[in-house]
Amino acid sequence: QVQLVESGGGLVQAGGSLRLSCAASGRSSSTYAIGWFRQAPGKEREALACISSSGGSLNVADSVKGRFTISRDNTNHMATLMMNNLKAEDTAVYYCGAESMCPTGAYYLSTFDPLFWGQGTQVTVSS
């Protein structure tokens, strides 16, 4: 069992930045891949990025590539999503999820459905 808690959401102006954190706890939490997702009102959940348990492999969706960066710190059991140049369309609830491994390649991020999920954190970008 892995418990995930997101933090760092809030209100930011367009063009600004936010850093989301995903704190993982539970047995062997550092052996899981971590993914970031978002869901805007009335829209389907979107997979944004995934990082392997070691941090040596990562995939980022084309929709946010160049603006969002995923990283992790296994010493502190934390994964981070750094979001730059935020746009109004980035407004959503952001979630992290843990699974045994990431999909093979960014193309398959849409199929990523982690076993464990956090409760989400709201990100609102004002234009």
Backbone as JSON, one array per atom type, in Angstrom:
{
  "sequence": "QVQLVESGGGLVQAGGSLRLSCAASGRSSSTYAIGWFRQAPGKEREALACISSSGGSLNVADSVKGRFTISRDNTNHMATLMMNNLKAEDTAVYYCGAESMCPTGAYYLSTFDPLFWGQGTQVTVSS",
  "N": [[0.84, -1.19, 0.0], [0.54, 2.21, -0.84], [0.65, 5.54, 0.12], [-0.27, 8.7, -1.02], [0.23, 12.19, -1.1], [-0.6, 15.22, -2.38], [0.62, 18.56, -2.81], [1.0, 22.15, -3.01], [-0.54, 23.4, -4.89], [-2.56, 26.16, -6.11], [-3.5, 29.6, -6.69], [-2.49, 31.32, -9.53], [-1.07, 33.75, -11.73], [-1.37, 33.94, -15.3], [1.44, 32.88, -17.13], [3.0, 32.58, -14.94], [4.58, 30.46, -12.42], [4.39, 27.25, -10.8], [5.13, 24.86, -8.28], [4.45, 21.62, -7.81], [4.12, 19.13, -5.32], [4.49, 15.7, -4.44], [4.07, 13.7, -1.89], [5.17, 10.63, -0.83], [4.35, 7.73, 0.97], [4.56, 4.71, 2.88], [4.99, 1.16, 2.51], [7.85, 0.42, 0.74], [7.59, 2.6, -1.0], [9.32, 4.05, -2.57], [9.96, 2.39, -4.61], [8.16, 2.55, -6.59], [6.96, 3.8, -9.72], [6.11, 7.19, -10.44], [3.43, 9.14, -11.46], [2.05, 12.13, -12.93], [-1.06, 13.77, -13.21], [-3.96, 15.45, -14.53], [-7.19, 16.91, -14.18], [-9.62, 18.73, -15.62], [-12.63, 20.65, -15.13], [-15.4, 19.02, -16.51], [-13.89, 17.69, -18.33], [-11.89, 14.92, -19.54], [-9.62, 12.93, -17.6], [-6.18, 13.7, -17.79], [-3.04, 12.43, -18.56], [0.11, 13.58, -17.63], [2.88, 13.29, -17.1], [5.48, 10.96, -16.3], [7.68, 9.33, -14.06], [10.29, 7.06, -13.55], [10.97, 4.6, -10.93], [13.62, 4.84, -10.14], [14.2, 7.28, -11.12], [15.55, 7.51, -13.41], [14.34, 7.32, -15.85], [11.99, 9.06, -17.75], [8.87, 10.34, -18.9], [7.12, 12.76, -20.73], [4.14, 14.38, -21.54], [3.27, 15.57, -24.78], [1.67, 17.78, -24.76], [2.44, 19.39, -22.66], [5.14, 19.48, -22.71], [8.27, 20.99, -22.42], [7.32, 23.0, -20.84], [6.52, 21.84, -18.43], [8.13, 19.97, -15.88], [9.17, 16.9, -14.57], [10.32, 15.38, -11.59], [12.1, 13.56, -9.02], [12.81, 12.78, -5.59], [14.13, 10.38, -3.95], [15.25, 10.06, -1.49], [13.85, 11.72, 0.2], [11.36, 10.8, -0.33], [9.71, 11.99, -2.31], [8.03, 13.4, -5.08], [8.07, 15.7, -7.77], [6.39, 18.19, -9.67], [7.26, 20.58, -11.75], [5.96, 23.5, -12.94], [5.95, 25.75, -15.5], [5.45, 28.93, -17.15], [2.61, 29.1, -17.09], [-0.74, 28.61, -18.26], [-4.13, 29.68, -18.82], [-5.61, 27.48, -19.55], [-4.41, 25.46, -18.17], [-5.62, 25.21, -15.82], [-6.91, 23.12, -13.38], [-7.59, 20.15, -11.42], [-4.88, 18.63, -9.98], [-3.25, 15.53, -9.86], [-1.24, 12.99, -8.33], [0.02, 9.73, -9.03], [0.83, 6.32, -8.29], [2.54, 3.57, -9.57], [3.78, 0.35, -10.67], [5.53, 0.66, -12.82], [6.4, 3.03, -15.4], [4.56, 3.86, -18.4], [5.72, 2.68, -21.58], [7.26, 4.99, -23.13], [6.24, 8.3, -24.13], [4.06, 8.35, -25.79], [2.3, 6.42, -24.9], [1.34, 7.37, -22.54], [-1.3, 8.07, -22.16], [-2.54, 5.75, -21.54], [-1.89, 5.16, -19.01], [-2.66, 4.11, -15.84], [-2.53, 4.37, -12.74], [-2.22, 2.38, -9.72], [-2.35, 3.45, -7.19], [-3.46, 6.53, -5.76], [-3.3, 10.06, -5.13], [-5.08, 12.66, -3.32], [-5.43, 14.95, -4.74], [-4.72, 18.32, -5.89], [-5.69, 21.66, -6.26], [-5.17, 23.7, -9.06], [-5.24, 26.91, -10.24], [-5.25, 29.08, -12.87], [-5.11, 32.37, -13.63], [-6.16, 34.54, -16.2]],
  "CA": [[0.0, 0.0, 0.0], [1.26, 3.48, -0.93], [-0.17, 6.73, 0.34], [0.24, 9.86, -1.75], [-0.37, 13.46, -0.73], [-0.15, 16.33, -3.21], [0.58, 19.9, -2.25], [1.62, 23.16, -3.84], [-1.48, 24.05, -5.78], [-2.99, 27.5, -5.72], [-3.89, 30.56, -7.73], [-1.32, 31.97, -10.12], [-1.38, 34.46, -12.97], [-0.83, 33.37, -16.53], [2.87, 33.16, -17.28], [3.68, 32.28, -13.69], [5.05, 29.09, -12.17], [4.03, 26.56, -9.57], [5.78, 23.58, -8.08], [3.62, 20.66, -7.09], [4.85, 18.06, -4.67], [3.75, 14.48, -4.15], [4.76, 13.0, -0.82], [4.81, 9.21, -0.85], [4.66, 6.97, 2.18], [4.12, 3.33, 2.81], [6.02, 0.18, 2.27], [8.54, 0.4, -0.55], [7.04, 3.64, -1.89], [10.35, 4.52, -3.51], [10.12, 1.42, -5.7], [7.09, 2.78, -7.55], [6.96, 4.93, -10.64], [5.15, 8.23, -10.08], [2.89, 9.9, -12.58], [1.22, 13.31, -12.66], [-2.27, 13.83, -14.02], [-4.84, 16.56, -14.2], [-8.55, 16.83, -14.68], [-10.34, 20.0, -15.61], [-14.08, 20.44, -15.08], [-16.04, 18.62, -17.75], [-12.93, 17.05, -19.25], [-11.32, 13.65, -19.11], [-8.32, 12.99, -16.95], [-5.06, 13.76, -18.73], [-1.72, 12.07, -18.02], [1.07, 14.63, -17.98], [4.27, 12.88, -17.03], [5.77, 9.8, -15.45], [9.09, 9.14, -13.77], [10.52, 5.72, -13.03], [11.31, 4.53, -9.51], [14.99, 5.33, -9.94], [14.32, 8.62, -11.67], [16.39, 7.47, -14.6], [13.53, 7.35, -17.07], [10.8, 9.88, -17.59], [8.09, 10.66, -20.09], [6.32, 13.96, -20.58], [3.18, 14.52, -22.63], [3.58, 16.64, -25.72], [0.86, 18.97, -24.47], [3.09, 20.22, -21.64], [6.58, 19.38, -22.86], [8.92, 22.29, -22.52], [6.81, 23.85, -19.75], [6.42, 21.05, -17.19], [9.25, 19.07, -15.62], [8.94, 15.97, -13.48], [11.54, 14.92, -10.93], [11.82, 12.9, -7.75], [13.86, 12.7, -4.59], [13.78, 9.17, -3.2], [15.7, 10.21, -0.1], [12.76, 12.35, 0.93], [10.1, 10.19, -0.77], [8.96, 13.09, -2.88], [8.07, 13.65, -6.51], [7.76, 17.09, -8.02], [6.04, 18.64, -11.01], [7.52, 22.0, -11.89], [5.14, 24.0, -14.04], [6.33, 27.1, -15.88], [4.68, 29.57, -18.22], [1.27, 28.54, -16.96], [-1.79, 29.19, -19.08], [-5.45, 29.52, -18.23], [-6.07, 26.12, -19.82], [-3.78, 24.53, -17.23], [-6.47, 25.15, -14.63], [-7.41, 21.76, -13.19], [-7.12, 19.46, -10.22], [-3.7, 17.84, -10.33], [-3.1, 14.32, -9.04], [-0.13, 12.08, -8.59], [-0.33, 8.33, -8.92], [1.97, 5.41, -8.2], [2.37, 2.27, -10.22], [5.05, -0.37, -10.67], [6.42, 1.22, -13.82], [5.81, 3.98, -16.34], [4.34, 3.36, -19.75], [6.93, 2.72, -22.41], [7.2, 6.1, -24.07], [5.23, 9.32, -23.9], [2.89, 8.04, -26.61], [1.41, 5.54, -24.15], [0.95, 7.98, -21.27], [-2.76, 8.12, -22.05], [-3.02, 4.45, -21.04], [-1.35, 5.0, -17.66], [-3.74, 4.09, -14.85], [-1.87, 3.89, -11.53], [-2.98, 1.67, -8.7], [-2.51, 4.32, -6.01], [-3.72, 7.92, -6.13], [-3.45, 11.07, -4.1], [-6.41, 13.29, -3.27], [-5.45, 16.04, -5.7], [-4.52, 19.7, -5.48], [-6.28, 22.56, -7.26], [-4.36, 24.74, -9.69], [-6.07, 27.85, -10.97], [-4.43, 30.07, -13.57], [-5.94, 33.49, -14.05], [-5.64, 35.15, -17.44]],
  "C": [[0.89, 1.24, 0.0], [0.28, 4.61, -0.71], [0.52, 7.92, -0.33], [-0.51, 11.11, -1.32], [0.23, 14.56, -1.59], [-0.24, 17.64, -2.44], [1.2, 20.87, -3.25], [0.7, 23.85, -4.81], [-1.86, 25.43, -5.27], [-3.4, 28.31, -6.91], [-2.65, 31.29, -8.23], [-1.76, 32.68, -11.4], [-0.77, 33.74, -14.17], [0.62, 33.82, -16.72], [3.68, 32.83, -16.04], [4.05, 30.81, -13.58], [4.49, 28.56, -10.86], [4.82, 25.27, -9.51], [4.88, 22.71, -7.23], [4.49, 19.56, -6.51], [3.92, 16.89, -4.4], [4.57, 13.71, -3.11], [4.25, 11.57, -0.76], [5.21, 8.56, 0.46], [4.1, 5.56, 2.04], [5.26, 2.42, 2.4], [6.56, 0.26, 0.85], [8.02, 1.46, -1.52], [8.05, 4.1, -2.91], [10.58, 3.55, -4.66], [9.05, 1.59, -6.78], [7.41, 3.93, -8.49], [5.87, 5.9, -10.21], [4.71, 8.97, -11.33], [2.11, 11.11, -12.09], [0.11, 13.38, -13.68], [-3.03, 15.11, -13.68], [-6.22, 16.3, -14.79], [-9.23, 18.17, -14.5], [-11.84, 19.72, -15.6], [-14.64, 20.09, -16.46], [-15.13, 17.94, -18.75], [-12.43, 15.73, -18.67], [-9.98, 13.89, -18.41], [-7.22, 12.91, -18.0], [-3.77, 13.38, -18.01], [-0.7, 13.06, -18.53], [2.5, 14.12, -18.04], [4.4, 11.67, -16.12], [7.27, 9.7, -15.26], [9.26, 7.78, -13.11], [10.95, 5.76, -11.57], [12.71, 5.08, -9.23], [15.16, 6.78, -10.35], [15.1, 8.66, -12.96], [15.63, 7.52, -15.91], [12.3, 8.19, -16.82], [10.17, 10.16, -18.95], [7.24, 11.89, -19.77], [5.41, 14.09, -21.78], [3.53, 15.72, -23.51], [2.85, 17.93, -25.37], [1.52, 19.91, -23.46], [4.61, 20.2, -21.74], [7.18, 20.75, -23.09], [8.45, 23.28, -21.46], [6.8, 23.13, -18.41], [7.61, 20.1, -17.08], [8.93, 18.19, -14.43], [10.29, 15.53, -12.91], [11.14, 14.2, -9.64], [13.05, 12.87, -6.87], [13.52, 11.52, -3.69], [14.26, 9.24, -1.75], [14.58, 10.78, 0.76], [11.39, 11.85, 0.49], [9.17, 11.22, -1.38], [9.11, 13.11, -4.39], [7.55, 15.06, -6.75], [7.35, 17.31, -9.47], [6.24, 20.15, -11.03], [6.8, 22.5, -13.13], [5.49, 25.46, -14.3], [5.44, 27.62, -17.0], [3.23, 29.05, -18.23], [0.25, 29.34, -17.76], [-3.14, 28.93, -18.41], [-5.96, 28.08, -18.43], [-5.37, 25.06, -18.97], [-4.59, 24.41, -15.94], [-7.12, 23.78, -14.52], [-7.07, 21.31, -11.78], [-6.0, 18.52, -10.67], [-3.52, 16.7, -9.32], [-1.77, 13.65, -9.32], [-0.61, 10.65, -8.35], [0.92, 7.47, -8.91], [1.61, 4.06, -8.8], [3.76, 1.62, -10.32], [6.04, 0.19, -11.69], [5.66, 2.19, -14.72], [5.46, 3.28, -17.65], [5.62, 3.49, -20.57], [6.78, 3.82, -23.46], [6.05, 7.04, -23.8], [3.94, 9.03, -24.67], [1.85, 7.25, -25.83], [1.01, 6.11, -22.8], [-0.56, 7.97, -21.08], [-3.34, 6.82, -21.5], [-2.62, 4.22, -19.57], [-2.47, 5.14, -16.63], [-3.17, 3.52, -13.55], [-2.81, 3.23, -10.54], [-3.29, 2.57, -7.51], [-2.6, 5.77, -6.45], [-3.7, 8.82, -4.89], [-4.83, 11.71, -4.21], [-6.54, 14.48, -4.22], [-5.21, 17.4, -5.08], [-4.98, 20.62, -6.61], [-5.24, 23.57, -7.76], [-5.28, 25.62, -10.51], [-5.17, 28.93, -11.56], [-5.35, 31.17, -14.08], [-5.31, 34.17, -15.27], [-5.66, 36.66, -17.34]]
}
